[in-house]
């Protein structure tokens, strides 16, 4: 019996006996298996007390379950309902998922593909643009402010900052928009920046045209360097713009002088010969002195400023100031521009004004020549000595003055001779009355000084007055007697003397001949006029003014030609005198 209990107990516990039906199939429970494995190892008291313990625990559990069932039955009911609902929901979810996977997702995928095929490029393009704009938002905002900033800098004279902003904007726009395919925004920004820079260029170029006192070398240097940094003009073009601007300033200053002194209305009028009426010689002289001073200061400033800015470039030019290539041909061209302008300023501004006005101020010729000589000497320091050119306008002025005065004296003599027709005899106009019966005659002497007139001329008042008028002109010539015009002056004097002699001969021939003392006085006056007055006046010019000795070979080329008008009228006079002597 003892040997069969363990087997019967094991069978009962394992539920393998036929008499005890198994309540549960616990053969697969790991805990039960471990418990059964440990049970044989337990001591007997423990085994004996185990049924009682298990019975107690079973009653306790049964009581607890019964109490739990009575107290928590609503919870069990709710749990049961919820479990059923969950099963239904899970079944519905499973069905919905099956429908989603089998029907909705393929339809959605097909619709998405169709939408992408129909609107994908446009939408993606817009999204790409929006993304790029969003990524570059800060840069774009800064770039949109650049045109306004550049314009503000230009209007406030902050040219360096304007150029820096323009450079920054150009590099930024090149990074954002390649030049091969520029964006409309980049094109618009570039246009705005270009407009502001053009405004800046116009302001800088206008700086070169501002009046001289307001724009000296530092301001002009700064303006030219900013134009260089803009890289819009070649160096020779910039040099030409500089000369044009400064030249316009000089032209305006010179034109204002004419209006201030009331001499000419403009520089162009001075070139064309327009002159206001009522200008006396002193006004013209003051105008010319001021004109020469302004011209000298203006042209000298232009030459020195141009040389400093364009021809004396410093070797250590900073990198922020780009310099165009100044190879030898370009430098030669730049130097040629300066010499061309200097020549233009001389031949188009100074010389025409001198040629037009010098003849109207005969008393100031010497002082004006001295002033111009000092001016030319000052310009010689910059390689622009024009002293040799001054002989032309001053020689022309002297010729015009001498011609005007000599012709005026000759005209007065002609009027005196023609008015003698209304006189009763030569004693009334030609000879001193006390000498009418014994009119003096003689020949010119080379031993007397050339500037002292023969005393015999005083016996004939009209001839004496004519002599004084011509000597007055020659005395004015002594102050400034250009050597190169001596031949022209001799020809001019011979022309005036020939006309005067012809008028006198025509008068004496038309007055008729008689044997009275009046005829002897006329004959003596003719001899004095032809043999003393005319030789003396030619000697006064040649020897008295220019120092050409009549007795030497130097005066041979100035001898009276037989074919000249004076030679012809002299022969006519000699023929008439010989005829009268024969009579």
C-alpha positions in Angstrom: 0.0 0.0 0.0 2.8 2.2 0.9 4.5 1.3 -2.3 1.4 2.2 -4.4 0.6 5.7 -2.9 3.2 7.7 -4.6 2.1 6.2 -8.0 -1.5 6.7 -7.1 -0.8 10.3 -6.1 1.2 11.0 -9.2 -1.5 9.6 -11.3 -4.1 11.6 -9.5 -2.1 14.8 -9.8 -1.3 14.2 -13.5 -4.9 13.2 -14.2 -3.9 9.8 -15.7 -6.2 7.7 -13.5 -9.6 6.7 -14.9 -11.3 7.1 -11.6 -10.5 10.8 -11.2 -11.4 12.8 -14.2 -8.9 15.6 -15.0 -10.1 19.1 -14.4 -7.4 20.7 -16.5 -4.7 19.6 -18.8 -1.7 21.0 -17.1 0.9 18.8 -18.6 2.2 21.6 -20.7 2.5 24.1 -17.8 6.2 24.7 -17.0 5.4 25.8 -13.5 3.6 22.6 -12.8 6.3 20.5 -14.3 8.9 22.2 -12.1 6.7 21.7 -9.1 6.3 18.0 -9.8 10.0 17.7 -10.2 10.6 19.3 -6.9 7.8 17.6 -5.0 9.6 14.2 -4.5 12.4 16.1 -2.9 10.2 17.7 -0.3 10.2 16.2 3.2 7.2 14.2 4.4 5.8 16.7 6.8 5.7 19.2 4.1 4.0 16.7 1.8 1.5 15.8 4.5 0.6 19.4 5.2 0.3 20.3 1.6 -3.3 19.1 1.0 -4.5 21.0 4.0 -2.6 24.1 2.8 -4.0 23.7 -0.7 -7.5 23.2 0.6 -7.2 26.3 2.7 -5.9 28.3 -0.2 -8.6 26.9 -2.4 -11.3 28.0 -0.1 -9.7 31.4 0.3 -9.4 31.8 -3.4 -13.0 30.6 -3.9 -14.2 33.0 -1.3 -12.2 35.8 -2.9 -13.5 35.0 -6.3 -17.1 34.8 -5.0 -16.7 38.1 -3.3 -15.1 39.6 -6.4 -17.9 38.2 -8.6 -20.6 39.8 -6.3 -18.8 43.1 -5.9 -17.4 43.6 -9.4 -20.0 42.0 -11.7 -20.7 45.4 -13.5 -17.0 45.6 -14.3 -17.1 42.1 -15.8 -20.2 42.9 -17.7 -18.6 46.1 -19.0 -15.4 44.2 -19.8 -17.5 41.6 -21.7 -19.3 44.3 -23.7 -16.1 46.1 -24.4 -14.4 42.9 -25.5 -17.2 42.2 -27.9 -17.1 45.8 -29.2 -13.3 45.6 -29.5 -13.7 42.4 -31.5 -16.2 44.1 -33.7 -14.0 47.2 -34.1 -11.0 45.1 -34.9 -13.0 43.2 -37.4 -14.2 46.5 -39.0 -10.6 47.9 -38.9 -9.3 44.7 -40.6 -12.0 45.0 -43.2 -11.2 48.8 -43.7 -7.5 48.1 -43.9 -8.2 45.4 -46.4 -10.3 47.8 -48.4 -7.6 50.5 -48.1 -4.9 48.2 -49.2 -6.8 46.5 -51.9 -8.8 49.4 -53.3 -8.1 53.0 -51.9 -4.3 53.0 -51.9 -4.1 51.8 -55.6 -6.6 54.4 -56.5 -4.8 57.1 -54.6 -1.5 56.0 -56.2 -3.1 56.1 -59.6 -4.6 59.6 -58.9 -1.3 60.9 -57.6 0.5 59.6 -60.7 -2.1 61.3 -62.9 -1.8 64.6 -60.9 1.9 64.5 -61.1 1.8 63.9 -64.9 -0.7 66.7 -65.4 0.6 69.4 -63.1 3.9 68.2 -61.8 6.4 70.4 -63.8 4.5 73.7 -63.1 3.9 73.0 -59.4 7.4 71.6 -58.8 8.9 74.6 -60.6 6.9 77.0 -58.5 7.8 75.1 -55.4 11.5 75.2 -56.4 11.3 78.9 -57.0 9.6 79.4 -53.7 12.2 77.3 -52.0 15.0 79.2 -53.6 13.4 82.6 -52.7 12.9 81.4 -49.1 16.5 80.2 -48.9 17.9 83.4 -50.3 15.4 85.7 -48.6 18.0 87.6 -46.5 20.3 88.1 -49.5 17.4 89.2 -51.7 16.2 91.7 -49.1 19.7 93.2 -48.9 20.0 93.3 -52.7 16.6 95.1 -53.1 17.9 97.8 -50.8 21.1 98.3 -52.7 19.8 100.6 -55.5 18.2 103.0 -53.0 21.4 103.0 -50.9 23.6 103.7 -54.0 21.3 106.5 -55.1 21.5 108.0 -51.6 25.3 107.7 -51.5 25.6 109.4 -54.9 23.3 112.3 -54.0 25.3 112.9 -50.8 28.7 112.7 -52.5 29.7 109.3 -50.9 31.1 108.0 -54.2 33.4 105.4 -52.7 30.6 103.8 -50.8 28.4 103.8 -53.9 31.0 102.0 -55.9 31.6 99.5 -53.1 27.8 98.7 -53.0 27.7 98.4 -56.7 30.6 95.9 -56.7 29.0 93.9 -53.9 25.6 93.8 -55.7 27.3 92.8 -59.0 29.1 89.8 -57.4 25.9 88.8 -55.5 23.7 88.9 -58.5 26.2 86.9 -60.5 26.1 84.2 -57.9 22.3 84.2 -57.8 21.7 84.6 -61.5 24.2 83.5 -64.1 24.8 86.1 -66.9 23.8 83.5 -69.5 20.3 83.2 -68.1 19.6 86.2 -65.9 16.5 86.4 -63.8 14.1 89.3 -64.3 14.8 90.5 -60.8 18.5 90.6 -61.4 18.0 92.5 -64.7 15.8 95.0 -62.9 18.3 95.5 -60.1 21.2 95.9 -62.6 19.2 98.5 -64.5 18.5 100.5 -61.3 22.1 100.3 -60.2 23.3 101.3 -63.7 21.0 104.3 -63.6 22.4 105.5 -60.3 26.0 105.0 -61.5 25.2 107.0 -64.7 23.9 109.8 -62.5 27.2 109.6 -60.5 29.2 109.7 -63.7 27.3 112.8 -64.9 27.9 114.5 -61.5 31.6 113.7 -61.7 31.9 114.9 -65.3 30.0 118.1 -64.3 32.6 118.6 -61.6 35.2 119.0 -64.3 33.2 121.9 -65.7 32.7 123.8 -62.5 34.5 127.2 -62.3 38.2 127.2 -61.6 38.3 128.8 -58.1 35.8 126.1 -56.9 37.7 123.2 -58.4 41.4 123.0 -57.7 43.7 120.0 -58.1 42.5 117.9 -55.1 38.8 118.0 -56.1 39.7 117.3 -59.8 42.0 114.5 -58.8 39.3 112.9 -56.7 36.7 113.2 -59.4 39.0 111.7 -62.1 40.0 108.8 -59.8 36.3 108.0 -59.1 35.7 107.9 -62.9 38.7 105.6 -63.3 37.2 103.3 -60.7 33.9 103.2 -62.6 35.8 101.8 -65.6 33.5 103.4 -68.1 36.0 105.6 -70.0 39.4 104.7 -71.4 42.3 106.8 -70.1 42.5 108.9 -73.3 38.7 109.5 -73.3 38.9 110.6 -69.7 41.8 112.9 -70.5 39.8 114.4 -73.3 36.8 114.9 -71.1 39.0 116.6 -68.5 40.4 119.0 -71.1 36.9 119.7 -72.5 35.4 120.4 -69.1 38.2 122.7 -67.9 38.4 124.4 -71.3 34.7 125.2 -71.1 35.3 126.8 -67.7 38.0 129.0 -69.2 35.8 129.9 -72.2 33.0 131.1 -69.8 35.5 133.1 -67.7 36.9 134.8 -70.8 33.4 135.5 -72.2 32.3 137.1 -69.0 35.3 139.6 -69.2 34.0 140.9 -72.5 30.6 141.6 -71.0 32.1 143.1 -67.8 34.3 145.5 -69.8 31.7 146.1 -72.5 34.2 145.3 -75.2 32.8 142.2 -76.8 29.6 140.2 -76.2 31.4 136.8 -76.3 34.6 135.1 -77.2 33.1 134.0 -80.5 32.3 137.6 -81.3 35.9 138.5 -80.6 36.9 135.8 -83.1 34.4 137.0 -85.7 35.4 140.6 -85.3 32.2 141.9 -83.7 32.9 144.9 -81.4 30.7 147.2 -79.6 30.7 150.9 -80.4 32.0 153.5 -78.0 35.0 151.5 -76.6 37.9 153.9 -76.1 41.5 152.7 -76.2 41.8 152.6 -72.4 38.8 150.3 -72.0 40.3 148.0 -74.6 43.7 148.0 -73.0 42.2 147.2 -69.6 40.2 144.4 -71.1 43.2 142.9 -72.8 45.3 143.1 -69.7 42.6 141.3 -67.7 42.0 138.8 -70.6 45.7 137.9 -70.7 45.8 137.4 -66.9 42.7 135.1 -66.9 43.9 133.2 -69.9 47.3 132.7 -68.4 46.0 131.5 -65.1 43.4 129.3 -66.6 45.6 127.6 -69.3 48.5 127.2 -66.8 46.2 125.5 -64.3 44.8 123.2 -66.9 48.3 122.2 -68.1 49.7 121.6 -64.6 46.6 119.8 -63.4 46.5 117.6 -66.5 50.2 116.8 -66.1 49.8 115.9 -62.5 46.7 113.7 -63.0 47.4 112.0 -66.3 51.2 112.2 -66.9 52.7 112.0 -63.4 50.9 108.9 -62.1 52.4 107.7 -58.8 54.0 104.3 -58.9 52.3 103.1 -55.7 48.7 103.5 -56.9 46.4 101.6 -54.5 44.6 98.6 -55.7 41.2 100.2 -55.1 42.0 102.6 -57.9 42.1 100.6 -61.2 44.4 102.1 -63.7 44.1 101.5 -67.4 47.2 100.3 -69.2 49.5 103.2 -69.9 51.7 101.7 -72.5 54.0 104.0 -74.5 51.6 104.7 -77.4 48.7 105.5 -74.9 51.0 107.8 -72.9 52.1 109.5 -76.1 48.5 110.0 -77.1 47.7 111.5 -73.7 50.6 113.9 -74.1 49.5 114.8 -77.6 46.0 115.7 -76.3 47.6 118.2 -73.9 49.8 119.8 -76.6 46.8 120.0 -78.9 44.6 121.7 -76.3 47.4 124.1 -75.5 47.8 125.0 -79.1 44.0 125.4 -79.4 43.9 127.7 -76.4 46.6 129.8 -78.0 45.3 129.9 -81.6 41.6 130.0 -80.9 41.3 132.1 -77.7 44.3 134.4 -77.2 45.6 135.2 -80.7 42.2 136.0 -82.3 41.4 138.3 -79.4 44.8 140.0 -79.7 44.5 140.4 -83.5 41.1 141.9 -83.2 41.8 144.4 -80.3 45.5 145.3 -80.3 45.0 147.8 -83.1 42.4 149.7 -81.0 44.9 150.5 -78.2 48.1 151.8 -79.8 49.4 153.4 -76.6 49.3 150.1 -74.7 51.1 147.8 -77.2 54.4 147.9 -75.5 53.0 147.1 -72.0 50.8 144.4 -73.4 53.8 142.8 -75.2 55.8 142.9 -72.0 52.9 141.2 -70.2 52.7 138.5 -72.8 56.4 138.0 -72.8 56.4 137.3 -69.1 53.4 135.0 -69.6 55.2 133.1 -72.4 58.3 132.8 -70.2 56.2 131.3 -67.4 54.7 128.8 -69.8 58.2 127.9 -71.0 58.6 126.1 -67.7 55.9 123.6 -68.8 57.2 123.4 -72.3 54.8 125.9 -73.9 56.9 128.9 -74.9 55.0 131.0 -77.5 57.1 134.1 -77.6 57.9 133.6 -81.3 54.2 133.7 -82.2 53.6 137.1 -80.6 55.4 138.8 -83.4 52.5 138.0 -85.8 49.6 139.7 -84.0 51.7 142.6 -82.8 53.2 143.2 -86.2 49.7 143.1 -87.7 48.5 145.6 -85.1 51.4 147.9 -85.7 50.8 147.8 -89.5 47.1 148.5 -89.0 47.7 151.4 -86.6 50.4 152.9 -88.8 48.3 152.5 -91.9 45.3 154.1 -90.2 47.3 157.1 -88.9 49.3 157.6 -92.1 46.2 157.4 -94.3 44.5 159.8 -91.9 47.4 162.2 -92.2 47.3 161.8 -96.0 43.6 162.3 -96.2 43.9 165.5 -94.2 46.6 166.7 -96.6 44.3 165.9 -99.5 41.5 167.8 -98.0 43.8 170.8 -97.4 44.9 170.7 -101.0 41.4 170.4 -102.4 40.1 173.2 -100.3 42.9 175.5 -101.7 40.8 175.8 -104.9 38.8 178.4 -103.1 41.8 180.4 -102.1 43.1 183.4 -104.0 46.7 182.3 -104.1 49.4 180.1 -102.5 50.1 182.8 -99.9 46.6 182.1 -98.5 47.4 178.5 -97.7 50.7 177.1 -99.0 53.5 179.4 -98.0 54.1 182.0 -95.3 53.0 185.3 -96.8 56.3 187.1 -96.1 58.1 184.4 -98.2 55.8 184.4 -101.2 58.2 186.6 -103.2 61.3 184.6 -102.3 60.1 181.1 -101.7 62.9 179.0 -100.2 64.1 175.7 -101.8 66.9 173.2 -101.2 67.8 169.5 -100.9 67.8 167.0 -98.1 71.0 166.5 -96.2 72.1 163.2 -94.9 74.3 164.8 -92.3 71.4 166.0 -90.1 69.7 163.6 -87.6 67.0 161.5 -89.2 64.4 162.4 -86.6 64.8 166.2 -86.9 62.8 167.7 -89.8 64.4 170.2 -92.1 63.7 173.8 -91.1 62.7 174.7 -94.6 59.5 172.7 -94.1 58.3 175.3 -91.6 58.1 177.8 -94.5 55.2 175.8 -95.9 52.6 175.3 -93.2 50.5 172.6 -94.8 53.6 170.5 -95.5 54.8 171.2 -91.9 51.5 170.0 -90.5 51.6 166.9 -92.7 55.2 166.3 -91.5 54.1 166.6 -87.8 51.2 164.2 -88.3 53.5 161.6 -89.9 56.3 162.1 -87.3 53.7 161.6 -84.5 52.9 158.2 -86.0 56.6 157.4 -86.3 57.3 158.4 -82.7 54.6 156.0 -81.6 56.2 153.4 -83.7 59.5 153.8 -81.8 58.0 152.2 -78.7 57.3 149.0 -80.6 58.8 148.6 -84.1 58.7 144.9 -85.3 61.6 144.4 -87.7 59.7 142.0 -90.0 57.2 144.6 -91.0 59.7 147.3 -92.0 59.1 146.5 -95.7 55.4 146.7 -95.3 55.7 150.0 -93.5 57.9 151.4 -96.3 55.4 150.3 -98.9 52.6 151.8 -96.8 54.4 155.1 -96.4 55.3 155.2 -100.1 51.6 154.6 -101.0 50.5 157.4 -98.8 53.2 159.8 -100.0 52.4 158.8 -103.7 48.7 159.6 -103.2 49.6 162.9 -101.5 52.0 163.8 -104.2 49.5 162.9 -106.9 46.8 165.0 -105.3 49.3 168.0 -105.0 50.4 167.6 -108.6 46.9 167.5 -109.9 46.1 170.7 -108.0 49.1 172.6 -109.3 48.5 171.4 -112.8 44.8 172.4 -112.8 45.5 175.8 -111.2 47.1 177.1 -114.5 50.5 178.7 -115.1 51.5 182.3 -114.8 54.6 184.3 -114.2 53.5 185.8 -111.0 55.1 185.2 -107.5 52.3 182.7 -106.7 53.5 180.4 -109.4 57.0 180.6 -108.1 55.8 179.7 -104.6 53.9 176.7 -106.0 56.9 175.6 -107.9 59.1 176.0 -104.8 56.6 174.1 -102.7 56.6 171.2 -105.2 60.4 171.1 -105.1 60.4 171.0 -101.3 57.6 168.3 -101.3 59.3 166.0 -103.7 63.0 166.6 -103.0 63.0 167.3 -99.3 59.7 166.2 -97.6 59.4 162.7 -99.2 63.1 161.7 -98.8 63.0 163.0 -95.2 59.9 161.0 -94.3 61.3 157.8 -95.8 64.6 158.4 -94.0 62.7 159.1 -90.8 61.1 155.7 -91.0 64.1 153.7 -92.2 67.0 155.4 -90.3 65.2 157.2 -87.6 63.1 154.3 -86.4 64.8 151.2 -87.6 68.4 152.5 -87.9 68.8 151.5 -91.6 71.4 154.0 -93.0 70.2 155.6 -96.2 73.8 156.0 -97.3 74.7 152.3 -96.8 73.8 149.2 -98.8 71.3 148.1 -96.2 68.7 150.5 -97.6 69.2 149.5 -101.2 66.2 147.2 -101.1 64.0 150.0 -99.7 64.9 152.5 -102.5 62.0 153.9 -104.5 61.4 151.8 -107.6 60.8 153.5 -110.9 57.8 151.3 -111.5 56.2 152.1 -108.1 53.5 154.7 -107.8 55.8 156.9 -105.8 58.4 156.6 -108.5 56.0 157.4 -111.2 54.5 160.4 -109.5 58.0 161.7 -108.6 58.9 161.5 -112.3 55.7 163.4 -113.2 56.7 166.1 -110.6 60.2 166.4 -112.0 58.8 166.7 -115.5 56.4 169.4 -114.4 59.2 171.2 -112.5 61.5 171.0 -115.5 58.7 172.3 -117.7 58.1 175.2 -115.4 61.8 176.0 -115.3 61.9 176.1 -119.1 59.0 178.4 -119.2 
